[in-house]
Amino acid sequence: MQVYLDNAATTKIDKRVLKKMMPYFSDKYGNASSIHFMGQENDLKIAQCKKEIAKIINGKSENIIFTSSATESNNLIIKGVMRANRDKGSHFLISAIEHPCVLSSARELLDEGFKFDYIPVDSRGIVNLDELRKKIKPETVLISVMAVNNEIGTIQPIEEIGKIAKEKGIYFHTDAVQAVPYLKIDIAKWGVDFLSLSAHKFYGPQGVGLAYINKNIKMKPLIVGGGQEDGYRAGTYNMAGIVGLSEALKLAYAERNEYLKKVKSLRDYFWKEIKKKIKNIRLNGDLKNRTPNNLNIMFEGIEGEAILMDLSFSKICVSTGSACSAQNLKVSSVITAMGIDPKYMNSNVRFTWGRYNNKKEIDYVINKLVKTVDRLRAFTPIK
């Protein structure tokens, strides 16, 4: 049996989404920037997709631009806003548990004379709002806090952060990649100026994302050229990807209730069973205030990578954290920020459920995981 429990890294594309995409690989291949009929038909399709997406996230269609990924969107927003608003200030804030692309973007800006501070999180992995308020300065331009953490699945108080940002006249960005469909994204209610999404996290294609941009705020583009997306992001449109993202997002929210019920049932069953069968484990993050597809578990006395590799030999796919930093075996910055006991630092494994998992698979994983932990602990006994 082959079991995929790494849905936070990427999801299998939905066949219904792929079907909608197929004509744009073969028949409807016109460049959407061309003025002939094939180009204009695709230009109209892009406008339609933006309207459909805007309706779902309660935003304005003209503020949506398509990118290659949420990584690109995050880079564009953080760097673009700070570089364009030097007259407003040179300081910004990010949470201590952001995705690596946000952390790297922030550090890169240091070389350009910008400054930033980390907003700390508590032991549950939730942003400390009091500390956020304390770290705001007169020259603070931007706050960036992800809606749902990619490693531990914790849900951040985005609406409250949005209110704080508005009160202080600060721009607000959220990386909402892991939020679909677990949260009902609401641009207006959340009070965000900028938002990032990536299609492959919700059963759409890899290689396409979006950036929601408040176009009343100055921004410098990262990619310049032909002037697509009103100059915010140059490059020939990925028509198949755009259609796939739009269709996947529509399906995600149309089937949301049934989906949430399914993944929560599988996750809760798994957690209940392994707590009975495996000793000396603990959950990272708050079980209640997290998305229902995620469990990040620490197995005392064992390296997480050892568990991952042993399960992989049994055709089970899990992870130890962010897929974007999977080849870097340093201690997770998320786990470090939560103040976890050092003896647990390298023993975390992330299990994330999705649309195509079932109970038979979970029973198989439980059986293999129990054997894996017993075998590995025999080599490295807990002291």
N, C-alpha and C positions, 0 to 999 in steps of 0.2 A: 504493500500500500504506500502511496505517496501522499503526504499531507503538507499543505502550505499554511503556516500560521505566522506569516510575515506580511500581513496586509497593510501595516502601517508604512512599510517600505515601498511597496507598489501592489496594485491589484490586477487581477486578470481582467482583460477587457471584456465587457459584456457583448455577446454576439449581436444583440439588437443595436448596440452602438456601432459595431463594426459594419453592419449592414448599411447603416445610414452613411457611413464614411466611404464605402466602396466606389460609388459613382465619381467621387472627386479624385480618385487615383487614375481613372481610365477615361471617362466620358466628359466630365465637367472640370477639365483641367486648366481652364483659362486663368490667366493672371488677373487677379481682382483689381489691379491698378491699371489695366488696359481699358481703352475706351470703346473697343468693339463689343459686340453683343455678348460674347462668352465672358469677357472680363466684367462687364456690367451686371450680368446675371449673378456672378459670384460676389460682386461688391454688394448687391442687394441681399444676398444670403448672409453675408457677414453682419449687415445691419439688422437682419432678422434675428440672428443668433444673439446679438448684443441686447436686443429688446427682451428676448426670452430670459436671458440670464439676469438682466436688471430687474425683471419682475420677481424673480425668485429671491434675490438678495435685497430687494427694496432699495434699489439705487437708480441712478440715471444711466441710460444706455450710452450716452455720449462720453461718459467717464470711464468706460471699459476699453482697455487696449489688450490685445493678445500678444503673448510672449512665448518663449520656448519652454518655460518652466517657472515654477514659483521661485526657484533660486535666482533666475534672471529678474523676476519681478521684485524680489526683496533687494537685490543689488541696485536696481533702477531707482526704487523709491528712497532707500536710505541715502545712497550717494547723491542721487539727483536732487532731492529736497535740500540736503545740507549744502551742497555746492551752489545751489541757486539762491540760497537765502542767507548768505554771509552777512548781509546788512541787518538781519534780524538777530543773529547770534551764531556762535560756533560750538554750542554744547547740545548734546542729545543724551537720551536715556534708553537703555535696553534692559530687558530682564536678564538675570543671570543664567537662565535656562533656555535661551533662544537656540534656534537651529544653527548649525555651523556656518551657513551662508550669511546669516545676520551677524554673527560674532566676527566673522572674517571681514565683512564689509565695514563694520565699526572700527576694527583695528587698522584697516587700510587707510581710513580717513585720518587717523592719528598723524600719518606722514604728511598730511596736507594742512596741519595746524588745528584740526578740530579736536574736541575733547568729549569724552563720554563717561558716564558712570553706569555701573550695574545696579539694577533694582534687585535687592535680595528676595529670596523666597523662604518660606517656613519649612518645617520638616515634612510637610505634606506635598511640597512642591507648588505652593500657591504664592503669588506675588504679595508682598507686604505693602499695603496701601499707605500706611503711615510712613514707611521708609521712602516710598515713592514721592510723597509730598515733601519730605525733608530734602530730597536730592534735586528738586526743581530749583533752577537758578533764573535770574532775570534774563540771561542769554540762552536759555534752553529753547531750542527750536522744535524738536521732535521727540516723541515717545514711541517706542516700538515694543509691543508685547504680543506674543503669539496667543491665539485664542485657545488652542489645545496643544499641550506639549507632546512632541512626537515620540519621546522615549517612555514617559510614564503615564501619558493620557490624561493628565490633570487639566481641568477646565479653569481658565483664568477669569477674573471678574472684569471682563471687557467693558461692560456698560458703565461700571463705576469708574474705571480708568478714563473712559471717554468723557465723563462729566468733569473729572479733575482737569483733564487736558483743556476742555472748553473754558472752564473757569479761569485758567491761567493763560489762555490765548496761545496754546501750544498745539502743534499739529500731531495727529495720532495715526499710527499705522499698526495693523495687526496681520500677522502671518496666519491665515485661517486654513492652511492646507489640511490639517487633521480634523477640521470642524465639520466637514461634509460627510454624512447628513446628520451628524450627532447633535449639532446646534442649528437652530433656525437663524441663519445669517440675516441680519437686519442692519444695513448701512446707517439708516436714519436713527434707529433706536440705540445702536451701539455708539454712535457719535464718532465714527471713524472717518478720517479723510482719505486713507489709503488702505487697501486690502489686497492680499495675494492668494491665489489658488493655483492648483496643479491638477490636471485632468486624471492622471494615472493613479491618484489616491482614491478616486471614487468610480472605478471601473471604466474609465475613459482611456484614451491612448497616451503613451509616453511621448514626451517632446512637445507638449503644448500646455501653456498656463495662461493666466490673465493677471493684470494689475488693474485694480480699481483706483482711479486717480481723481482727486478733487482738482479740476482744471482751473480753479480760481487761485490755486497755490502755485508759485513758481517752481519749475523743475527743469534740470538739465538732463537731456537724454544720454543714455550710455551708447546706443548704437545709432549712428547717423548715416544718412545716405539719400534714399529716394523720397523721403518725406512721408512715408506711410504712417498711419495712426496720428495724424495731425503733427507729425514731426517728433512724437514722443518715442517711437520705436520703428526704425527703418528696417526694410527687408521684405521680400516677397511673402505674402500671406500663406500660411499653412492651412489651406482650405479643408483638407480632410481632418486635420487635427482640430480646427475650430468647430466644425460640424460635430465631431466626436465629443468634444468638451461640452458643448451645449446640450447634446442629447443625453450624455451621462449625468449631467447635473439635473436635468428634468426628471429622469428616471429615479435618481437618488432621493429626491424629495417627494415624488409621486408615490413611492413605495416605502417611505421612511418608517412609518409605524410598524409595519410587519418586519422590516429589516432590523430595527432596534430591538424588538422583542426576541428575534432569533439569535442575534449575536450575544445579547445579554444572557439568554438561557444557556448557551453553550459555554460562555465564560464562567458563569456562576457554578455550573456543574463541574467544570474543570477545577476551579479553585476549591470547591468543597471536597472533592475527591483527593486531590494531592495534599491538602492539609491533613487528611486522615492517614495518608500513606507515606508521607515524607516528613521527617522531623527537621527542626532547625532551619525553617524557611521564613521569610518575611516579605511583605508586600511593600514596594516603593510607591509612595503617593497615597492619597486618600481613596479608599474604595468607593465611597459615595460620590465624591466630587470629581468624577473622571468619566471618560467616555466608556460605554459598555462593551467595547471591543478589545480593551487593553488590559493586560496584566504584566507588570514588570516585577519579577520575583528574584529575590536573592537567596542563594543556596549556600549556607555557611560552610566554609571549608573547601569549596570547589571553585575553580576558575570558570567563569561564564563561557569563555571560548571553548573550554574542554567539553562542556555540556552541549554546546551548539554543534561542535564537530561530531561528537558521538551520536547525537540525534540525526545529523545529516547522513551518517552511514546507514541509518534506518529509513532514509528518504523522508525525513521530517525537516521542514524549513522553519527556523526561528531566527532571532537575532539577539545581539547584546546591546543594541541601542540604535542610534541613527545610521541608516544605510549609507549616508553620504560620508560617514567617517569610519565605516566598518573595517577598513584596512589599517586604521590607526588604533593600536591596542592600548592607548593611554586610558587612564581612569576617566569615565564619563564626566563632563563638566556639569551635567545635570545632577548626577549623584553627589558630586562634590559640593555643589551649591546647597543641597538639602541637608548637609551636615551629617551624613550617614557615618556610622561607626566604621573606622578603617578596615576592620576585619571582614567587612562585607563589600568593600569597594570594587573588587574585580569579579564578583560572583553573581552579577545580575544577568538575567535572561528575559527578553521581551517576547511575549506571546500575543499575537493580535489576530482576531477572528474576522471573518468576512462573509460575503454573500454565498460563497460556494462551499462552506464547511458544513459538516454534519456530525451527529453524535457518534456514529461509528468511527469516524476519524479521531474524535476526541478520546474515545476509549483506547484506541490504538496508541495515541500519544502518551496517555497516562501510564499505560503498561510499559512502554519503552522508557519513559522518563524515570519511573521508579527504579528500573534495572540500571539505568545510566548512573543515577545518583548513588545507588548502593555500590556499584563497581568503582566509581571514581573516589568515593569516600573511603573505600578500602585501601586505596593508595595514599590518600591524604586525610587521615582521621581527624575529626574535630577535637581540639584540645581545650 
